[in-house]
Amino acid sequence: MNKLSTLFSAALLLGAAPLHAQWITETYALKGGWNAIQLHGAASGTPDQIFSSGDGLKVTEIWRWNPNPTQVQYTTTPLIPSPGTPEWSVWKRGFPLDSNLSTMSGQTAYLVKCDGPASGTFSIPLKLSPLVPGTAWLRSGANLLGFPSFGAGNSSPLFSSYFATFPAAIAPSTKIYKYVGGEFGQLNPMQVLSPSTERLDRHTAYWFDSEVVSNFYAPLEFSLSNPNGLDFGRTGSGVTVRVSNRGGAPVTLNFAPVTSETAPAGEATVAGAVPLTRRSFNAITAAWTEVALPGSSSEVIAPQSTVELNFGINRGLMSTTADTFYASMLRFTDSGNLVDLTLPVRAKSSSLAGLWMGDAVVTAVQNRAKFTATATATINQTGAVIGLTLNTRGLGYAGGDAGVTIEPPSGGGGAATALALVSQGTVTGFTLTHGGQGYSEAPAVTITAPSAPPGGVGTARPAPLRVLWHIDASGRARLLSVVYMGKLASTGQVGLCTKESLLKQDEKASAARLSAVHLPMELTLPESSATPALLGSTLSYAVRVDYQDPTNPFVHIYHPDHDNLNARRTDLLPDGVESHTIDRAMSFELTPAPPAGSSSAGWGSTTIGGNYHEIIKGLSRDDLEVSGTFELRRVSEFSELTTN
């Protein structure tokens, strides 16, 4: 297959039914006789269905031009190529045996014949699914092409302005023809003699007798990282749109999201618009940041330059039902009123089923152990406080500065005040703010420990805890301490299991083992409530580390004071003598958007996480409360976990 045929086949694939998603209506003004139109998107249904009512009934023939390197020349005579030639696919109303055109694909030019006189005009709305633009100019010189120009009628651009950066299209040696209605003859198609006064209609296709090879379709060139448009699929997190300014003057590019119209009968139902975001990369932190795409945005493109626009998706705003379909559009226009181009945007909601691995990072601890800091004041001869001497540093202060008021003796003057300087939970010194008056002797000062902040006192450095989750098809999330990935003994196929014995014994060398060593061995803990693992939900787990469990930090198998046995090592001691049972209440809040400091790439599809909180009972006399964030990445999409 030659390159051009490949391009045309790709264009047909882009217009195939599975990719029909977003819809917008464009109205075509046709005349009796022959017209040439350009479809910037694919129409739904057959020509019989599309033109089945209203003015559409006046359409009697449709001829689609199929560009290839051997096609015949266009004609200025009443002759047109006969059906069956590879250059044309034809539909004729009421003549199915003479018709081989079953669909109206997008980014393609068509000849349309309407029943009636050339003076008659027909307004035919077509609901189209926009496609990424693409044009192939052929050296043979026969090019039937339309362009995504701006506006209509007198607001559309002149040929000379639109093709200023591609002068071959309007060179003196180039002949341009347009159809004006009526039968084929010397006046239809009619030659465009003055590109400087003729306006380019976005709905019209024109013959260009220009022997060049090019892909020009607009003064701005769009290049996408995904050839199907802004297609995020089930797991995609970003799409890049590169826009090049071919001209010699700066251009302001405007772009705005557009909501899809209702899908035609038989097409995929759209749940809503894709929640687009604008992504930017921070080279210092090496992380992407995302903000919701506003109603309209703009970007200035310097002459002969290219800008890169990065778009993401907020999957937290999408349905939690897997494969729910979302579709919309992104419309681009320019400050010169030359281009009006609409790109398709689509995505499917993703199931969270599978194996997830990552870390919960503890960044704050609620310190419940406290004792009070004390100091002694120094006074001068006038009875004013001139300094404070620290006696005990205290423990459990939240951080920052604590205000201190030193009350004078009864009947004295104004009270002295100071700030207690706090570092890592203790008082380290004072800053005297007011000396007061009326002190006859140096008073003792007590600095009351303020309540710790809700999030606790920040840790000196983050403490990571490995987290393994398996989420099944119903959304039930299991907290695991160990999981194996390899060929299973029961099926011989690759899968997930919780015990090494469940693996195919002669294939264990190729299996992988993942573990979380801070949890009891072989823990397979179902989520404690009925809440499924969904963005926005909070999952809670009750983890008990038995006082005899090998992972209990009080247990040391080789230390006689921590083996839970009596002195003769003959009897088991009860809980609380040498070791203690530890209860951990762990909760994970799955947030729709990533917490500060987390990457947003793939959030909600390949990456999930949020806020982490845990209360630990048994490690000390008081409960220990820790908090932080967690982030997990999908390891596999196996929704089944073999446990026995």
N, C-alpha and C positions, 0 to 999 in steps of 0.2 A: 504494500500500500504506500503510495507516495505521500509526501508531507502534507500537501493540501487536502488530500482525501482524509488524512488523519485528523486535520483540523476540523473538517466538516463533520466527520463522525463524532468528534468530541462535542461539537455544537449540538448535534442531535441528542447525545447522551445528557447534556446539561438540561435539555428540554424534556427529558423523560419524566413520566408520571411520578416516580418516587421522589423527585426533587421539587415537585410543585408544592409550594408551601405558603408563600405570601402573595397577596393579590392586590392589584391596583387597576383601576379602570382608566383607559385612555380612549378618547373619542376621535374617530377618523371621519373627516369630511371628504366624501367621494362624489364623483359625478357619473352621469350616465355614460356608458362606454368603458374604455380601459383606463385604469389607474395603476400606479405603482406605490406600494406602501412598505414601510419598514416596521417590523415587530421587534420591540426592545425586550420582549419577554415572551414566554410560551403561553399559548391559549389552551384552555381545557376543553377536551372533547374533539369530535370530528367536525369537519366543515359543515356537514348536515346539521349537527347540533348547534354549532356556533351561530350559524346564520339561519335560524329556524323561526324567527319572529321579527315583527316590525320592519324597519328598512333593510334588515339583514336578508329578508326574502328576495330583495331585488338583486342580490349577488348571485350570479349564475355560473361564474367560472373563477377558479383560483389556480394560479400558476406559481409554483415556488421555484426560484432560481437556485440551482445547485452549482456553486462555483467549483470548477475543476479545470486543469490546464488544457483540455481539448474542446472546451465548449465553443459553440458557434458565436459569430458576432451578433451584436444587437442589430436591429433593423430600423430603418426610417421608412420602410415600405409597408404595405398592408400585410406582408408575410410575417409569420412568427414561427418558431421551431415547432415541429410536429410532436405530438405526444409520443412518449417512448424513448426520446433522446435522453441521454444521461444528464443533460443540462437542466431539464425541467421535470418536475413532478406536478401532476394535474388533477384537479377535481372539477367535475362538471355536474351541476345539479340535474338529477334525473337520469344520468348516464353512468351507472356504477361500473359498467364494463370498460368504459373509456377513462376511468379515474384510477390513479395510483397514489393519490395524496390523502393520507388518512389522519394526519395531525398537522397542526400549525406550530412549528418549533420557533423558538425565539432567536433574536439577533440574526434575522434572515429577511431577505427582500421577497416580495410577492407582487405579481400582476393580478389585479382584481377587475373582473368585468361586471358591470352593473346594468340591469335592464332599464332602459329609458334614454331620453335625449341627452346630449352633452350639456345642455343648459340646466338639466335637473341636478340637484344636489341632495345628498343623503348623509345623515349624521348617524354613524354606526359606532356605538360604544363596545369596546372589547375589554374583557377582564383578563389581565395578563399577569403572569408570574415572572418578575424581572430576573434577568440573567446578567452575568458578568459580560461586559462588552468585548467584542472581538471582530476584527475585519481583516480580510485578505484581498489585497490588490494584486491583480494578475497581469503579467507582462503582455499577455495576448491583447490587452486593451479593452476587453469586454467586462466591465465592472458595474453591476447593479447594486448600489449601496445606499444605505441610510445612515444617519448620524444622530447621536444624542445631543442635539442642539437645544438651546434655551428658548423658552417662550413659544409663541405662535403668532402667525400673521405678521403685522408690522413690528412686533416686539422681538421677533426672531432675528438672529445675526445675519449679516451679509456674507455671501460666499467669500468675498475677498478678506473679510476679517477672520472667519472661521479657519480658512486654509492658509492664513498668512505664514504659518510655520511649516506648511507642506505645499509649496508653490507648484509642484508638479501637477497637483489636482486641477489647477486653474490656469496653467500655462497657455500661451497663445496657440500652441500646437494641440492642446487638449480640446476635445469636443464633449460638451455636456448636454444631455437630453432629459426632459421631464415629460410625463404624461399629463394631458390636460383634459381627458374625457373624449368621448366619441369613438368611432371606429379607427382602426389603424389606417394611417395614410400619411401624406406629406406634412400634415400639421399635428400629428399625434403618433410618436412623441415629437415634442417641439424642442428645438435647440435653445439652450441658454446662451445668449450672446454677450451679456454684460455681467460678469461676476461681481462687479463693483456696485450694482444696483439690485441684483437678484438676491432674495432672502432664502435662507436654508430652513426648510420646514422639517421638524424632527419626525413627523409621521410619513414623510414622502421618501421614496427611493428614487435615485437618479442613475442614469447610465453615464459612466465616465469612460471616454475613449482615451485612456492615458496608459501608455505602455511602461508601467513601473511595477516593482514588487515592493510592497510595504504593508505595515499593519496599522497605519494611521487611522484613528477613528475620532480623535478630539485633540484640541490644543494642549490638554492635560492628559498625561498617560498614567493609567492606574495599573499597578502590579500588586497582586495579592499573594500572601503566603499559602492560601488555600484557593485552588482554581474554581471552586464552587461558590465562592463568596465568603461572607463572614459565617462560616459553618463551623460551629463548636462541637457538633455531635453530642455524644453522651459524656465524654470526659475532657474535651478540649477546654483550655483556659485562656488562650490568647490567639488573636489573628492580627497580622500586620498588613497595613495598606500603605504602599509606597506610591506617592503622587509626584510626577515630574512635570515641571513647567518648561514646555518646549520654547516658549517665547522669550523676547528680549526685555520684557518689563515685569516688575513684581506683580503677583496675583494673590488676592485674598481668597482662599478656599473656604467655603461655608459648608457645613454638614450638620444634618439633623436627623434624628430617628423618626420613622414614619410607621404608623400602625397599619397592619394589614386589614383589608376588607374581608368580609365573610367569604370563606372558601366556596367555590362552586360545588354543586352536587357531584359526589363521587370522588372528591379530592380529600386529602387528609384534613382532619379537624384541628384547628389551631387553638391551643389553650390560652394564648396571650402573646404579648410582645416579648421579645428576648430582652432581659434586663442587662443592657449593655453598660460597660464601664470604660473609662479612658485610663489607660495604663501608662505609667512613666517609670523609667529605670533610674535609680539613684546609684551612681557610680561609686560613691563613698561607702555606702552600706551594702552595695551589691544586692539590692533587693528591689522588687517591684512594688509600687504603690498604686492603688486604684481608687477612683472616685466615680460616682454615678454619672453617666453621660447626661449632660443637661439638654434642654429642649433645642438649643442651637449652639454651635461652636464654630470657631474659625481658626485658620492657620495661614500665615503669610509665607508664600513660596517665592524666593528670589529668582531672578532671571536665570534660565538654564540650570536650575537646581532641583533637588529632590528632597521632600520631607517624608519622614516615616511616622505614620500614625498607628499606634498600638491600641487595640481594643480588647477588653476582657469581658467577663460575664459574672454576674452575682448569682450563683446557683442557690444561695440561701433564700432568694425570692421566688424560686421555682417550686413546682409541686414536688411532694415527697413520693409520688407514685412513679415508679421507673418507666422511662420511655414516653412520658408525657411530652407532647410536641409543642414547641414554641416557634413562632416565626414573625418577622417584621422586616423592615427595610431601613437602609441608611441612604439618605438623599444628599448628593453633592452638587453644589452650584458654585460659580465663580463671580468675582467682582466685575468682570468684563461682560457679564451676561452672554457668554458663549456656550457654556456647557451646562447640561441638566442631566445628571446620571444617577440612577438608583441601583444600589447593590442589595442583593438578598442577604438576610440575616436569619439563621435558624439554629436551633439547639434542641436536645432532648434531655429530660431530667435523668439523673443517674441513680441507680440503686447503690446503696452503701454495702451491699452484700460482699463478703470476702474477708480476707485476713489483713489486719492493720497492725502496724508496728511503729513505735515512736517513744517519746519520753514525756513524762510529767515533770516539770521543772519547778521545784520548791523555791520560792523567792521571799517568803515571809513566814514568820513564826510568831504565834501568840504566846508570849512569855508570861506565865501565870505565877512564877516565883518572884516575890518582891520582899525587900526590906528597905527601911527608910534611911535616906541620907540625912546627916546632921552636921551642924557647923556652930561655931562660936563667933559672936560679933565683937569687934574692937571699937571702943568709943574714945572720943577726945574729951578735953576738959570742958567743952561747951555742952556735952551731952548728946553729940551727934555720932552716928555710926560712920566709921571711916574705913572699915574693911570687914571681911568675913574669912574665917579660917575653917577649912573643911576637916571634919573629924571622921565621918564614915561616908563612903561613896554611894552606898545604896545599890539597889538592883531593880530592874523592871521599869525603868523610865522609857517613855516612848521615843525619845529623840528630840533634837532641837533644843530650845531654851525653855526653862520652866520659871515662871514668875514667883518671886519670894517676897512676902510682906512681913516685916519685923515690927510687931506691935509694941508701942512704948508702954512703960508702966502706967498704972491708973493715974489719971490727972496730968499725964505728960502731954507733949506736943504732938506734931505730925509724925506718922509712922515712916520708918525707913523702908526702902524697896530695893530689890536687886533681881538680877537674872541669874538662875543657876544654869551653867553650861553643861550640856548632856552629850555624851558620846558613848555609843554601843551600850546603851541602857543604864549607864551610871553617871553620877554627877562628878565633873572634873574640876570645877572652879566656879567663880562668881564674877559678875560685872555689877558693881554698885551703881544704881541709877538715882537714888535719893537718900541722903544721910539722915533725914528726920531730925528730931530734937526731943529733949526731955528725958534722955536715958541717964540714970544715975549709976548703973552697973552694966557690965557686958552681958547681954541676954543670950540664952541658948536658942538656936534656930533649928527648926525641923522643916525639911523640904518634902512635902507630900508627893508621892509618886502619882502622876496623872494616869488616867485610864489609857491603856494601849489603844491605838487606832484599830478600826474594824478589820483591816487587812493584816494586822500584826506588825511586828518589827522586821524590817528588811534583813535578810541574811547577808553575811559578809560576801558570799558568792553563791550563785545558783547551784542547787543540788538536784541532779537528774535522777529520775526513777523510770526504769524501762517499763513500758506498757504494751501488752499484747492483747488485741481484741479479735474475736471472730464474730462477724455479724451474719446471720443466716437470712434466707429469703424473706422471712416474716419480719425482719428487723430486730430480732432478739440478739443482744450483744453479750457474748461470754468474755469474762476476764480470765486470761490464761497465764500460767507460769511457765509453760513449755508447750511447744507445738512442733510437729515434724512435717516437712513437705517432701514428698517422694512417692514412689510407686507403692500402692497399698496392697497388702496381702489378699484382701477380700476381692479386689477387682482387677488387679494388675495394672491399673491406670494411675496416673499421677493425681494425688489428692492431699488432703490435710488430715492429720490424726494427732492424738494427744499422748500416745505411748509408742515407744520404739518397737515394741512387740507387734504392733499393727502394721508395720512396714513389711514389704516383700523382702525376705531375709537376704537373698542374693543380689538385691539392688540397693542395700543400705549405703553403700559407698557413694552413691550419687544423690542421697537424700540430704536435706538441710535441717538443722536443729536450731530453733530460736527459743530464748529463755529470758525470764525476768527473775533474777536471783533474789530480789527482796521479798518475793512472795513464797508461800509454802509450796513444797514440791508437788508437782502434778495437780496443781489447782485448775479446776475447770468450773468457774463460778458463774451461774446464770445471773442476769441482772435482777436485782432484788424486787423491782416493781414491774408493772406491766407496760411501762413506758418504752416504746420502740426507739431504736437508735436513729433519730432524725435531727436535722439541724434545728436548733432551738429547744431541744429537749435536754433534760438532766438525768443522767443515769447514776444510780447509787449501788454500791457493793458493800457487803459486810464481810470482812476478811478476818478470820480467827486464826491466830498463830498459837497453837497449843503449847503448853509449857514444856512438853516433851519433844516438840517438833525440832528437827535438826537445824532449821533456819531461824529458830528463836535466838535472839542475841544473848540471852542469859545462859544458854546451854553451851557447854564446852566439854566435849566427849572425853578429853584427857585430863580434865581438872576435877579433882574429887569434891570440890565445893560447888561444882556446877554440873553434876551429872545426874541430879535428881535421885541419887541412891544414898542409903545410910552409910555409916562409917565402914561397915563390913561389906558394903556393896551387895547386900542380899535382899533388901526390900526397897520398893519404890516409894519415894517421899511424895507427899501431896503437893498440889499446886500452891505456890506462895512461899515455900520453904527455901529452895535454892533457885528456882526460876518462877516466872510468872506468865500466865496466859495473857496474850496481847490481842486486843480487839481494835481493828482498824475500820472506821467508817469512811469509805472513799466515795467521792461524788465527782462526776465529770459533766460539766455543762457544755454541750455542743453549740457553739455560737455560729450564727449565719455568716458573720464576717470574722476574719482572723484577728486575734488580739494584737495589741501593739507589739512590734518587734517580730511578728511572724510574717512569713511570705504569703502573699495572696494568690500566687500562681496555683491553679488547680483546686482552689478551696471549694469544698463541697462535692468534689468528684474524685480526685486523686489524693487530696489532703483534707483532713478534718481535724478539729481540735476546739479549744476554747479555754474555759477556766477550770482549775483543779482545786479541790478542797478536801481535807482529811482531818479527822479527829482520832487520835491514838490514845487508847486507854491501856494502862498496864506498864508502860515504860517508866513512869514516875508517879509520885503520889497524886499530882494534879494531871488532868487531861492535857495532852499536847495537841495544839491545833496548828496546822500548816496550810499554806495556800500558795497558788502560783498559776501557771498555765500548762497546757499540754498540746501536743501536736503529733498527729499520726499520719503515716503515709500508707497507701494501699500496697500490700505485698502481692496479693493475688485476688482473683475474683471468684474463687471456689466458694460457693455458698453452702456447701456441706462439710461438716466436721465429723470425722469418725472418732468416737470416744470409747467404743468397746467392740 
